[in-house]
Amino acid sequence: MKVYDEKHIKNIALLGGAKVGKTTLAETMLFEAGIIDRRGTVEEKNTVSDYHEIEHERGNSVYATTLHTEWRNYKINIIDTPGLDDFSGEIVSSLRVADTCVIVLNAAHGVEVGTELIWNNIDAYQKPTIIAVNQVDHEKADFQSTVDMAKESFGDAVTLMQYPLNAGNGFNAIIDLLKMVMYKFPAEGGKPEKLPIPDSEKARAHELHNELVEKAAENDESLMELYFEKGNLDEDELRQGLKIGMLNHDVFPVFCLSAKMNMGSGRMMGFIDNVAPSASELYPEKTIEGKEIKCNINEPVSLFVFKTLVEPYLGKITFFKVLSGSLEVGMELENAQNEVVERINQLYIMDGKNKNTVNKLVAGDIGATVKLKNTQTNQTLNAKGNHHIFKAMEFPGARIRTAIQAKSKQHEDKLSEVIKEIHEEDPTIEIEYSKELRQLILSGQGELHLAVTRWRLEHVYGIEVDFITPKISYRETIQKTATSNYRHKKQSGGAGQFAEVTLTIMPFVEGMDDPQGFNIRGKEEVELEWGGKLVFYNCIVGGVIDARFLPSILKGVMELMEEAPLTHSYARDICVLVHDGKMHSVDSNDISFKIAGNKAFKDAFMHADPKLMEPIQEIQVLVPDDLTGDVMTDLQTRRAIITGIDSKGHYQAINAKVPLAELDRYSTSLKSITQGRASFSLTPAGFEPVPYDVQSKLVSENLVEEEV
């Protein structure tokens, strides 16, 4: 396979909502370039891109898939991405290594649900962007309306390169505003005939061409001077201006096509070759220290790992982008994060599940290798002697959680290991065993995301699982001071057990002074692993309790802190002052004082106005202007406190604090309320008191569970 230099490699990510035709477009581009002899279809489940069984079953993309074409002395690497927000991790990783983003729109529906959310990711990366209006042959296609919607959503950078002469049934011709010709396609699609623009379209074409010239000229002073001097720009000058505009995120060229009929894709591929920036033309990559690394084949090798895939029969496949240098089979590279040396024994260019073996990949290219033992997604591999670390991708935090358990006990250990493997592939899937809740908690981006994970567990790994509503990690504390005494006495022949403990407890507040009125002889601050503190004071006078028994009293107190009286949740933020008691010269021992300390603490706790605390999440909901009221109303039914609203273009960012207990399945509700046009993120925000009625209900439920 031919090795292209860094100036002749273009990396594009196909992005857009579900069912807009991204996979069909990718298939057509491979066919147009001669990479495949026959085009598959999503319906026939034989496309190069969607090859996983779950994708065949669902009828849409679940994974981002890398492909490649070779077109007119250029290599175009293509990443076909999922269109659903549940798989946003795949979109983030694709954007990280793409040089140009291609937003695919459906001409019959315009800017759809999901596209606006994907655009927010593209805009954050500021990547050069092309807009491909697909399905212009659909009977309900409305090209102009789609363009108008794109301008409303993405701004004035949306710039026409073409328009269809006859969108809808019978579509077969495109007016090209850069070359100022008409492309007319045969009925079966394929290579078009290049014809003059019809007289009926000349006025419109010239008007739009002039707008294109002005758009290209305004991106460069020298081009603007040429434009004023000549009144026009030639094709090469237009390309130069458009490339500068794309690099500055000021021009989003619009193309029209029918991927299914293979009409227009070749022209867009030619534009990608000639105009869309290569990796060497983008701004240099920066290390975390701020050093710029140029995309140059003559520099030392550096790779960035953007994706890991575990195939049942192939093992771990590591996908990377060569950021600098030339990579060859047999090289040994050092992992910048863990300093482990990895040998590159095989190199591939991937077309879906098909591996094309190569001996060399150069700066700007995307490739894969297998059997790397200590390298994960987001890590950097360098030639020995270099220590570059490139900025890691930031994946969205979990938005939905469920408890998960294997139906068969024999699979319990395997379940945890397999989900860790899935997390390695998809960092937006998270797994954690909660000792507090005694549940294995699985978190992800949405209901579908978790459903796909369940499908993989059951169909790929053979582990049947149940999803269970997760418990909530409550905390217990006290609101006032209370004193209690407890005597433990047990006699059963021989040495008995005896201990008496008097203690006072009070709320702890960070920065508070030591309590007054006690003879404090010792103080121990315990930083609790579940948050908050226990401050334990030795206030014993006259030796009524030997100092050697104080650790046992503390141990008894800690046992209750780990399983507090109201709901058996963790307790926090309490001061305990042990100030009196009794002991016996023969019968007193550690176990006796542990029991006495525990019982005295429990009694005091129940008389100190105990309070249940619940975990709070800071939520930010990004919602279209016209749906803001509906979303706010729903949040308020979830006991949310709105903390602010910020305007972001056509969106409102609603900031609020919401109890975690009220967010179960929120992602599903939000999609229903907004038809999928809103997104949200969550950040833990500590604990706050539970309302009295909620606390009473939870305590009652706990009592019922204890009786059962």
JOTAKA-V152744 format. One record per pair of residues at least 4 apart in sequence whose ideal C-beta (glycine too) atoms are under 6 Angstrom apart, sorted by the first residue. I is the first residue (numbers start at 1). J is the second residue. D is the distance in whole Angstrom. If there is no record, write none. Layout:
BEGIN
<<I:J:D> <I:J:D>>
END
This chain:
BEGIN
<<1:358:5> <3:360:5> <4:8:4> <4:9:5> <4:75:4> <6:280:4> <6:295:5> <6:297:6> <6:362:6> <6:363:4> <6:364:4> <7:278:6> <7:280:5> <8:74:5> <9:75:5> <9:278:6> <9:364:4> <9:365:5> <10:76:5> <10:272:5> <10:276:6> <10:278:6> <11:77:5> <11:98:5> <11:99:4> <11:366:6> <12:78:6> <12:100:5> <12:102:5> <13:79:4> <13:81:6> <13:94:4> <13:98:4> <13:101:5> <14:22:4> <14:26:6> <14:80:5> <14:102:5> <14:104:6> <15:81:5> <15:101:6> <15:103:5> <15:118:5> <16:20:4> <16:22:6> <16:83:6> <16:103:6> <16:104:4> <16:115:6> <17:83:5> <17:112:4> <17:114:4> <17:115:5> <18:60:5> <18:83:4> <18:84:5> <20:104:5> <20:106:5> <21:25:6> <21:104:6> <21:134:4> <21:259:5> <22:80:6> <22:104:5> <23:42:6> <23:47:5> <23:49:5> <23:50:5> <23:61:6> <23:80:6> <24:259:4> <24:260:6> <25:259:4> <26:49:5> <26:67:6> <26:78:5> <26:80:4> <27:39:5> <27:40:6> <27:47:5> <28:32:6> <28:259:5> <28:262:5> <28:265:5> <29:69:5> <29:265:6> <30:35:4> <30:36:5> <30:69:6> <31:36:5> <31:39:5> <32:265:6> <32:266:5> <33:69:4> <33:70:6> <33:71:5> <35:69:6> <40:46:4> <40:47:4> <45:56:4> <48:351:6> <48:352:4> <49:65:4> <49:80:4> <49:352:6> <50:55:4> <50:61:6> <51:352:5> <51:353:5> <54:62:5> <54:455:6> <55:61:6> <55:62:5> <61:82:4> <62:82:6> <62:452:6> <64:79:5> <64:81:5> <64:90:4> <64:94:5> <65:80:5> <65:352:6> <66:79:5> <66:350:5> <67:78:4> <67:351:5> <68:77:5> <68:349:5> <69:76:5> <70:75:5> <71:76:6> <71:269:5> <71:273:6> <72:273:6> <74:273:4> <76:272:6> <77:366:5> <79:94:4> <81:90:6> <81:91:5> <81:94:5> <82:87:4> <82:90:5> <83:114:6> <85:114:6> <85:117:5> <86:445:5> <86:446:4> <86:448:4> <86:449:4> <88:396:5> <88:445:6> <89:395:5> <89:426:5> <89:427:6> <89:428:4> <91:121:6> <92:393:6> <92:395:6> <93:306:5> <93:307:5> <94:98:6> <95:121:6> <95:125:5> <96:306:5> <96:393:5> <97:306:5> <97:321:4> <99:277:6> <99:279:5> <99:282:6> <100:128:5> <100:276:4> <101:122:5> <101:127:5> <101:129:5> <102:130:5> <102:132:5> <103:131:5> <104:132:5> <104:134:5> <105:133:5> <105:146:6> <106:135:5> <107:133:5> <107:135:5> <107:136:5> <107:138:6> <107:141:4> <107:143:6> <107:146:5> <108:135:6> <108:138:4> <108:140:4> <108:141:5> <110:145:6> <110:146:4> <110:149:4> <111:115:5> <111:149:4> <111:150:6> <111:153:5> <113:675:6> <113:676:4> <113:677:5> <116:153:6> <117:679:5> <119:123:6> <126:249:5> <128:246:4> <128:277:5> <129:252:5> <130:253:5> <131:150:6> <131:252:5> <131:254:5> <132:255:5> <133:143:6> <133:146:5> <133:256:5> <134:257:6> <134:259:5> <136:141:5> <136:143:6> <136:164:5> <136:167:5> <136:171:5> <136:256:5> <136:258:6> <137:171:4> <137:258:4> <137:261:6> <139:168:6> <139:169:5> <141:167:4> <141:168:5> <143:164:5> <143:167:5> <150:154:5> <150:158:5> <151:158:5> <154:158:6> <157:250:5> <157:251:6> <157:252:5> <158:252:5> <159:215:5> <159:251:5> <159:253:6> <160:208:6> <160:254:5> <161:177:6> <161:178:6> <161:253:5> <161:254:6> <161:255:6> <162:174:5> <162:176:5> <162:255:5> <162:256:5> <163:175:5> <164:171:6> <164:174:6> <164:256:5> <165:173:4> <165:175:6> <166:170:6> <166:171:6> <167:171:6> <172:185:5> <173:182:6> <173:184:5> <174:183:5> <174:264:6> <175:182:6> <175:197:6> <175:201:6> <175:205:5> <176:181:5> <177:208:5> <177:209:5> <177:212:5> <180:209:6> <181:194:5> <182:195:5> <182:197:5> <183:192:4> <184:192:6> <184:193:5> <184:195:6> <185:189:6> <185:192:5> <185:263:5> <186:190:6> <189:261:4> <189:262:4> <189:263:5> <190:262:6> <197:201:5> <197:202:6> <197:205:5> <201:205:5> <205:209:6> <213:233:5> <216:238:5> <216:241:3> <216:242:5> <217:223:5> <217:224:5> <217:227:4> <217:241:6> <219:241:5> <219:244:4> <219:245:4> <220:241:6> <220:244:5> <223:241:5> <226:230:6> <227:233:6> <233:237:4> <233:238:5> <239:274:6> <239:275:5> <242:251:6> <242:275:5> <243:275:5> <245:250:4> <245:251:3> <246:251:5> <247:277:6> <255:268:5> <256:264:6> <257:263:6> <257:264:3> <257:265:5> <258:263:4> <271:275:5> <272:276:4> <277:281:4> <277:282:6> <279:295:4> <279:364:4> <280:295:4> <280:364:6> <284:292:4> <284:293:6> <284:294:5> <285:293:5> <285:323:5> <285:390:6> <286:290:6> <286:292:6> <287:291:5> <287:388:5> <287:389:6> <287:390:6> <288:389:5> <288:391:6> <293:323:6> <293:324:5> <295:363:5> <295:364:5> <296:324:6> <296:363:6> <297:326:5> <297:362:5> <297:363:5> <299:324:4> <299:325:5> <300:325:5> <300:383:4> <300:386:5> <301:325:3> <301:327:5> <301:383:4> <302:323:5> <302:324:5> <302:382:5> <302:388:5> <303:320:4> <303:322:6> <303:381:4> <304:321:5> <304:323:6> <304:380:6> <304:390:5> <305:318:6> <305:320:5> <305:377:6> <305:379:5> <306:319:6> <307:319:4> <308:318:6> <308:377:5> <308:424:5> <308:425:5> <309:317:5> <309:425:6> <310:316:5> <310:421:6> <310:425:6> <317:368:5> <317:370:6> <318:369:5> <318:372:5> <319:368:5> <321:366:5> <322:327:5> <322:361:5> <322:363:5> <322:365:5> <324:363:5> <325:363:6> <326:362:5> <327:361:5> <328:360:5> <329:347:5> <329:359:5> <331:344:5> <332:341:5> <332:343:5> <333:342:6> <333:381:4> <334:341:5> <334:382:6> <334:384:5> <335:340:5> <335:375:5> <335:379:6> <335:381:6> <336:380:4> <336:382:6> <336:387:6> <336:389:5> <337:379:5> <338:374:6> <340:374:4> <342:372:5> <342:375:6> <344:369:6> <346:369:6> <346:370:6> <347:358:5> <347:361:6> <347:367:6> <347:369:6> <348:355:4> <348:368:5> <349:356:4> <349:358:6> <349:367:6> <350:368:5> <361:365:5> <361:367:4> <375:379:5> <378:392:4> <378:393:6> <380:388:6> <380:389:5> <380:390:5> <382:386:4> <382:388:5> <395:427:5> <395:428:5> <397:682:6> <398:430:5> <398:443:3> <399:445:6> <399:667:5> <400:444:6> <400:446:6> <400:667:5> <401:441:6> <401:443:4> <401:470:5> <402:442:5> <402:467:5> <402:470:6> <403:439:4> <403:441:6> <403:468:4> <403:470:4> <404:440:5> <404:442:4> <404:465:5> <404:467:6> <405:466:6> <406:411:4> <406:412:5> <406:415:5> <406:463:6> <406:465:6> <407:464:4> <411:415:6> <411:463:5> <414:418:6> <415:463:6> <418:461:5> <419:431:4> <422:429:5> <423:429:5> <428:445:5> <429:444:5> <429:453:6> <430:443:4> <431:442:6> <432:441:5> <433:440:5> <434:439:5> <434:441:6> <436:473:6> <437:471:4> <441:470:6> <444:449:4> <444:450:5> <445:449:4> <446:667:5> <447:668:5> <455:459:6> <456:460:5> <457:461:5> <457:463:5> <457:465:6> <458:464:5> <472:660:6> <472:661:5> <473:615:6> <474:567:6> <474:569:4> <474:612:6> <474:614:6> <475:569:6> <475:570:6> <475:572:5> <475:613:4> <475:687:5> <476:564:4> <476:566:5> <476:569:5> <476:571:5> <476:612:6> <477:572:6> <477:573:5> <477:611:5> <478:507:6> <478:574:6> <478:608:4> <478:610:6> <479:609:4> <479:611:5> <480:608:5> <480:609:5> <481:506:4> <482:505:6> <482:604:5> <482:607:4> <482:608:4> <483:504:4> <484:600:5> <484:603:4> <484:604:4> <485:502:4> <486:501:6> <486:596:5> <486:599:4> <486:600:4> <487:500:4> <488:499:5> <488:592:5> <488:595:5> <488:596:4> <489:498:5> <490:496:6> <490:497:4> <491:496:4> <496:587:4> <497:587:6> <497:592:4> <498:584:4> <498:587:4> <498:588:5> <498:592:6> <499:588:6> <499:592:4> <499:593:4> <499:596:4> <500:581:5> <500:582:4> <501:553:6> <501:581:5> <501:596:4> <501:597:5> <501:600:5> <502:580:4> <502:581:5> <503:576:6> <503:578:5> <503:600:5> <504:577:5> <505:574:6> <505:576:5> <505:604:5> <505:608:6> <506:575:5> <508:533:6> <508:535:6> <508:573:4> <508:574:6> <508:575:5> <514:520:6> <518:539:4> <518:577:5> <518:579:6> <519:539:5> <519:541:5> <520:537:5> <520:539:6> <521:538:5> <522:538:4> <523:537:5> <524:536:5> <525:533:6> <525:535:5> <526:534:4> <528:532:5> <528:572:6> <530:570:4> <531:572:6> <532:572:3> <532:573:4> <534:561:6> <534:574:6> <535:575:5> <536:554:5> <536:576:5> <537:577:4> <538:550:6> <539:577:5> <539:579:4> <540:545:5> <544:581:6> <545:549:6> <545:581:4> <545:583:6> <549:593:4> <552:590:4> <552:593:4> <552:594:4> <553:578:6> <553:593:5> <553:597:3> <555:594:5> <556:594:4> <556:597:3> <556:598:3> <557:576:6> <557:597:5> <557:601:5> <559:598:6> <560:598:6> <560:601:5> <560:602:6> <561:571:5> <563:568:5> <564:569:6> <564:571:4> <565:602:6> <565:605:6> <565:606:6> <566:610:6> <566:612:6> <566:699:5> <567:698:6> <567:702:5> <583:588:4> <584:588:5> <588:592:6> <593:597:6> <604:608:6> <605:610:6> <611:689:6> <612:690:4> <612:695:5> <613:687:4> <613:689:6> <614:659:5> <614:690:5> <615:660:4> <615:687:6> <616:657:5> <616:659:6> <616:685:5> <616:686:6> <616:688:5> <617:658:5> <617:660:5> <617:682:5> <618:657:6> <618:683:5> <618:685:4> <619:656:5> <619:658:5> <619:680:6> <619:682:6> <620:653:6> <620:655:5> <620:681:5> <621:631:6> <621:654:4> <621:678:6> <621:680:4> <622:651:5> <622:653:5> <622:679:5> <623:627:5> <623:628:6> <623:631:5> <623:652:6> <623:678:4> <624:651:6> <624:677:5> <625:650:6> <625:652:6> <627:631:6> <627:674:5> <628:652:5> <630:673:5> <634:673:6> <635:640:4> <635:656:5> <636:640:6> <638:658:6> <638:662:4> <639:659:5> <639:662:5> <640:656:4> <640:658:4> <641:657:5> <642:656:5> <643:655:5> <643:656:6> <644:655:4> <645:652:6> <645:654:6> <646:653:4> <648:653:5> <657:685:6> <658:662:6> <658:663:6> <666:670:6> <670:678:5> <671:676:5> <674:678:4> <690:694:5> <690:695:5>>
END
